[in-house]
């Protein structure tokens, strides 16, 4: 009885800790587009190339958030002890 309650609490703490990655991903996305705006302001002739790099950076950063969300769902719903 107590073991299962402690295990459910540990699962909730693990899922909550995994959601911290989404905060980091949001900060990373902000940094990507902030750097893109600063770069285009410095050299407008490279806007098209820098936009491609910004989208690539956005996609890679967003992938980390999706992996973290996947881990939250795995911890919460799939792992049953």
C-alpha positions, 0 to 999 in steps of 0.5 A: 500500500505505502509502496504504491503511493510512494511509487505514484508520487515518484512518477508524478515528480519524474513527470514534473521534472521532465516538463522543465525541458519545455521551459528550456525549449521555449528559451531556446526558441526565443534565442534562435529568433532573437539572433535571427532578427539581430543578424538580419538587422546587421546584414539584410542581404543575407535574410533568406539564408538566415531565415533557413538557419532560423527555421532549422534551429527552431525545428531542432529546439522544438524536437527537444520539447517534443521528446520531453513531452513524450517522456512525460506521457510515458512516465505518466501513462505507460509505466505501470508498476 
